[in-house]
Amino acid sequence: MSDLLVARGITKHFGGVQALRDVTVTLTRGEIHGLVGENGAGKSTLGKIIAGFFPPDAGVISIDGQEVRFRSTRDALLQGRITIVGQERAVIPQLSVLENVFLGREEGTAGMLRSGSLSARYADLIRRTGFSLSADARVGGLRVSEQLQVEILRALVRDAQLIIMDEVTAALTADEASRLFDVVRSLKAEGRAVLYITHFLKEVIDLSDVISVLRDGSLVRTGPASAETPASLVASMVGRTVELSFPEKRFPPADAPVLLSVRGLCQRNVVDVSLDVRAGEIVGLAGLIGSGRSEVARAVFGADRRSAGMVTVDGREVEIRRPREAINAGIALLPESRKEQGLLMRQSITQNVSLVHLREFAAATFVRPKHERAAVERSIQNVDVRAPSVATLVENLSGGNQQKVLFAKWLFRPPRVLIADEPTRGVDVGAKHAIYELIARLAGEGMGVLLISSELEEILGLAHRILVMRLGRIVAEFDGETATDDLIMRAAFAADQEARHDGDAAMGVGSIS
């Protein structure tokens, strides 16, 4: 197949930070080109330059041998037939799925849309991809994984010849990811090029034809995916061998006190959930996306109102109607989306870490900045945040360091119980291992941890005990020593009919998986 795009000598600075340094990649028609590297290596920056988000400081981009200069993503689409499906959804929540998919590609006469034609084209897209999205559904009410499908459908409608996919499977179930891989392979069969950016190393090896590795803004190497292993990619990404295993499990004593007890918790998508977390224990909460895991976390933390149930901390019942009451009771929550729910992206590290603890630094009505800065510096050192200073804006940090800032925020005054919802989503392998070590250390120091993750190996590798949710209920419990991914998946998919019937009746839905 012929070369579609060559990005040669691409260099980019953001302030005093060099994001890319003389990077050259070639994207070929009918090829899936994987791009890997640690957070901050420059993967997303390269993808956004190719997609026209911003220009390079140096270097050229050529399409079919002709040099091009993109001033916007629209330029990239019109001149190069290039589009990007990124980590952040680019949908219009108020519009329907159909309107989002055909945005800018509507058909009409004298200003009137031909809705019948669009509906027929949409039905053809659905048949082709295997997605199951109602054309009339409002996009703002869809799950993240479904919004991603909307963006992929829109890329197909625009007839893009190069589709850049940046961390697109982070919010997908295994089944949804498998269907997406089929779509990506069909794009390849049609002669399109795909630049596939991901932290999931086995995924990129299985899907890609070739893989390029970036480290610290420079291209390390490009080679056939068939010659790679996760270990070989990690060694190239970080410049050293990194341990891919999990920390050794140190089980708490059988008589360890219960720190968090939840009884009969009910919420819009949760039915009669009861669980305990002991001192020094990591309890994994597994299940499909939509099974109710995050809803349990938010209800316990007071971010969502519960309709029934009791929460006790250290044996004392606590009334939690809002997050401040949970914090005062000794509960902290790392939410599943750090950018939307956990951090102020355009504020400094200091402002993010100290926000919940401003009373610590207050003198009358004023914050004492020296005390605040010194305390924040100690907190980020405790979790190994890598940043030029505590004045650095969070949006300028890598995903792994952003996640560590979120840990620093809650560990500034260590809670009794930490609820960690998808704690390694969107971080590279090096940062993942550091977060695993941190979670294990916190449990070893006596903290109770409720761990929610869509990655089964994460649950199996860290948890002392595993609870499985389905249709808003806990349907199974496994010991962390003997559990297997097969046992967990069977429980997640095959809850008994009574649980399905009761859950549907309570929630008024046919399925939330």
N, C-alpha and C positions, 0 to 999 in steps of 0.2 A: 504494500500500500504506500501511497505517496505522502510526503510530509505536508501537513496542513499548516502548522504554525511553528516558527522558530523564535524563541525569546533568547536573545544573545547579549551577554554581558550586562545583565540587569542588576542595577545597584539602586538602593533606596535608603535614605536616612529619615528618621523622625526626630527632630531636634538633635540632640547629641548622640542618639542611639542609631547604629548602623543595622538596619533590618536585613538587608541583602547586600551581598558583595560579589559582583562579577559572576552572576549565575546564568548558565546557559542550559536550556532544555528544549527538546524537539518533540512535538506532539504530532503523531501520525494518524491518518485516517484509518478507521477500523481497528483502533488500538485503545486499550485501557491502560493509562499511565498512572501508576501509583506514586504518591508523594508523601514521604514520612520524615519525621524529625521531632525532636523535643519541642515542647511549647517554647515559643520565642525563637525557633530556628528560622522562621521566615516563610513557612508553608502558606499560610493564609495571605500574607503580604504578596507573595508571588502570584497566587491565584487571583487576587483582587487587581493587581496591575494588568494581568492578561485580560481580565474582564472589564477594564476601563474605569475602575473605581477611582484610581489616581495614577498619575504618570510616573515612570521611573525617573530617577535623577540622572541616570546614565544607562546606555544600552538601547537596543532597537528590537522591535517586534515585526516579524515579517509573516505574511499570509500568502501562501502559494508563491513565494519568492519575491513578493512586493512589500516594501516597507510601509507600515501603517502607524498612525498616531491616534490613539483614542483619547478623547477629551471627556468621555462619560461612558456609562454602561450602555446607553442608547447607541453611541457611536460603535461600541464593540459589537452590539447586536446587528446594526445595520451594515457596517463595513465588513465585519468578520464573522457574522452569524455565530457569535459567542455569547453564552449566558452562564450565570453562576447560581447554584443553589447553595446557600451559605448556612452557617451555624445559627444565625438569627433569621427567623422567618420574615419574608418580604411579602406579606399578604395584606389585603385591606379587610379588616375584621367585619366591617359593616356590610360588605357585599357577599353575594352567594358564591358557592363554589364555581358555578358556570361563569359568573361575571369575572371572578378572579382569573380563571383559566384563560379566558379569551380577552382579557384586558389589553387594549391596544390592537387587537386583531378581530374586532367585531365586524360583522358583515351587515350591510344595510343599503337602503335606497332612500334618497331624499331625507336622510336623517333618521329613518326608521329601521330598527334592528330586525333582522330576519331570524326570529327566535327558533323557528322550526329547523333551519339549517344548522344553527349552532347546537341545538339539542342532538341532531343526528351525528354531527362531528364529535360531540362529547361522548355519545354512546359508543362510537367507534374507538375512541381513546380508552374508555373503560374496558372494552373487550380486549384491547391490545395489551393493556398493562395488568389486568387482573385486579385493579383497585376497586373498592366498593364504596364510593362516595356519592351521596345524593347530590344531583346538580343544584337543587334548590336550598341545600343546607347553608346556613350562615356560617362563614368561615371562622368568625370569632368564637363560635361555640364548639369548634372542633378540637380534638386533642392535637398535641404538637406533632405526633406522627402523621396525622391526617392532613395537617397544614403543609407538611413536607410533601405529601403526595400531590397536593394542589400545585405546589411550585414545580414539581417534576412534570406534571401535565402541561403547565404553562410553557415550560421549556420545549416540549414536544410540539405544541401548537406553533411556536415561533420558528420551528424548523431549524433550530440551532445545530450547527455542524460540530461545534466544540462545546461540551457541557462540563463545567467545573463543579464538582461535588465536594463540599468542604464539611467533613464530620456529619454526614447526613444520617448515619445509623445510630447516633448517640441516644436518640429518644425512641428507637424502634424496638419492638419485641423481636424475638428470633424469627418468628413466622413472617412478620412484616419486612424484616431485613432480607430474608430469603426471597420474597417476592420482588423487592427492590433490586437484588442482584440479577434476577431474571430480566428485569427491564434494562439494566445496564448492559447486560450481554446482548440484548436485542438491539440496543443502540450501536454497539460494536458491529453486529452482523449487518446493519444498514450502512456501514461505512462511516459512521460518525466517530469522533474522538472524544474520550472521556478523561479528564484529569481528576483523579480520585485521591482526595486528601483525607487521611484518617490516622487515628492513634491505635486502631485495632490491627495488630500486625498479622495475625493469622488470616484475617479478613482480606487485607491488601495482597497477601501472597496468593491466596486462592483465587482472587478476582482479577488481578492485574496481569498484563503481558510483560511490562517492564516496570521497574521501580527506581525512582531517584531518591537519594537520601540527602537531606540538608542538615548542617550543623553550624550553629552560630552564624547564620546568614550566608554560609558558603555551601556550594554543591560538593559533597564528598565523593559521590559516584552514582552512576546509572548503570543498571544491568538487568538481565532477565529475571523475572520473578521466580522462575522455576529453580534458580540457583540459590534462593534465599531461604533462611529459616528465621523465626523470631529472634533467636540469639544473635545471628549474624547482623540483622538489622539494628538491634539494640546496640551492639558494639560499635557500629558505624555512626549511629545517632549521637551517642554520648562520648565516643572516643575511648571507651573502656568497657570492660565486661561488667554488666549489672546483674545482680541476683534477681531472677524472675520469680522465685518462690515467695511464699508468705512467711511472716514471722512465726516462730514456734508458738504453738498454742499453749498457754498456761491457764488451765482451768481453775476457777475460783473454788474455795472450799465448799463442801456440800451444805454447810451451815451458814454460808455468807448471808448477811441480812438483805432483805428485799428493799431496794431503794425506790423503785417505781412499781406501783401496782395499779392496773387499770381494770375496772370491772363494769361489764354491761354497757360499754361505750356504743352509743348510736349517733349517727349523723346521716346526712342525706344519702351518702353512698357507703355507709358502714352500719353493720347490723350486729349488735350484741358481742362486741369484741372485748375479750379479757386477756390480760397478759401480765407477766411479772418480769422485772429486770433486777438481778441481784448485784451487789457490790462486786466489782471486778469481772463482771460477765458481759460478753458481747452477744446480744440476741439478734439474730438475723431475721428480717421480715422479707420473705420472698413472695413472688407472685407475678402474674402478667401485668403489663401496664393497664391501668384501669381497674385493678382488682381491689383497690381501696387502701393500699399501703400509705401513700402520701396523705390521704384523708385522715387516717388514724393519727399520723404525726401532727398534722395541723390542728386536729381537734384536741389532742392532749396539750399542745402548746398554746391553745387559745386563739390561734389565727383564724379558725373557723368555729362557729358555735355548734356545740353538741346538743342533741335533743334529750339524751339520757346518759347515765353512767357516772361512775365515781373514780376519782384519781387520788391516790395517796402517795406521798413522798416521805420516806423514812418513817412509815407507819402512821403518818398524820394525814387525814383527809384535807385536801386543799381545794378551794373554789377557784377555778381558772376560767375566766370569761374573756380574758385578753392576754396578749403575750407578756405584758409587764408583770402580771400576776404569776405566770409560769416562771419567769426569770427570778422573781423574788422567792419562789418556792424551790429554786435550784435546778430548773430544767432549761436546757438550751437546745435550739433547733438549727441545724444547718439545712436550709431548704434545698429542694432539688434543682432550682435554677438560681445560681448565684447572681446572675446579671439582672434578673427581674425581681427577685425576692430577697436577696441577701446583701447586696453591696450597692453603694452609691458610686457608679462607675466613673463619674466625672469629678469625684472628690478625692482627696489625698488618702494615703494609707492611715495617717493619723486620725483624720476625721471619721473614717470607717471603723477603726478599731475602738476609738474612744466614745463613739456615739451613744452606746448603751450605758456608759459609765461616767458621764460628764460630772455627776455629783462628786466623784472622787477628786476632781481637780478644781472644784468651784471654791471661790472665796467671795462670799456675799453673792453678787449676781455675775461675777466675772470668772472666766476660766483661766487658770494659771498655765500659760503655754509651755513653760519650761518643764513643769511637773508632768504635764500631759505628754509632751514629746518623749521625755525620759522613760515614762511608763510604757508607752507604745513601743519604743525601741526594745525594751526588755521582752515585751510580749511577742514581737515578730521574731526576735532571736530564738525564742523558745520553740517556734515552729519552723525556723529556717526559711523565712521569706527572703528571697534574693531581690534586692531593689537598691537603686542608688542612694535613696534616703527615704525617711518616713514622709517627706513632702511629695513624693512621686504620686501622680494620679493613678488610681487603680486601673483605669482603662488602658494604661500604657504597660501594664504587667502581663506576663504570660498567663495562660489559663491556670497552670499549676500554682503559680504565686498568688493569683487572685483567690484561689481556693484556700491557700494557706492563710491569707489575710482574714478570710472568713473564720477559720479556726482560731486565729489570734484574737479576733473580736470576742469569741465566746469563752476562750480560755484565759482571758485577762483576769477574770475572777472565776476560777474553775467551778463549773456546776457539779451537782451531785449526779445528774443524768444528762448524757449527751444523745440527742436524736440526730443521726447523720443520714440524710436522705440523698442518695446518689453522690457520695462524697468524692468520687473520682471521675465524675462525668466530665468529658472534655479536657482531660489532662493527659500528659504524655507518660510513658512507661516509667521514667525516672521519678517524676512527681508522684505517680501512683504508689510506687514502692515506699517513698518517704511518708505518704499519708497512711499506708498500711502500718508502718512502724509506729507512727504517731498514735493511731487508734489503739494498737496493741499496748503501747506504753501507758496510755490513759487508763485502760482497763487494768493494767498491772498495778497502777497506783491506787486502785479502788473505785474508780468511776464506773458507773453503769452505762452501757452503750446500747442503744437500739439502732441497728444498722439496716438501712433499706437500700437495696441495690438490684438493678436489672441484670447485673453480671453474676451468673450463678457461681463462677469460680471464685468471685470475691466473697460471696456469702459462705461458700464451703471453706474457703481458705482462712477466714477470720472468725466466724461465729462459733461460739461454744454450744449454742442451741439455736435451732432454726424453726420458725413458724411460717406456714404457707397460707396465703390468703387467696380467696376466690369468691367473686361476687359479694364483696364486702364483708366476708366472714373469714375467721381463721378455721381452716379445714384440716390441717395436719400439723404435727410437731415432730421434729427429728433431733437426735443427738448430733452434735457437731463432729463427733469422731466417726460415726458410722453412716452419716447421710451421703447420698450420691446425687448427681445431677438428674439421673433418671427418676429416682424416687420423688424429687422435688417437682419435676415437670409433670409426672403422672398426677400428683396431688393438685398442681395448679390447673391442669386441663380437665381433670376428671373428678370434680367434686360430685358428691352423690346427688341424686335427683331431688331429695328433700331440701338440701341446701340451695339448689338452684331455684326450686319453686318458692321457698320462703324468701330468698333474696330478691327474686323478681317482684313478689308481692309487696315487700317492704319498700323497694326502691322505684317500683313502677316502670321497670325497663325489662327488655328481653335479654340483654347481656351487657356487661360493662367491660368485657375483656377485649 
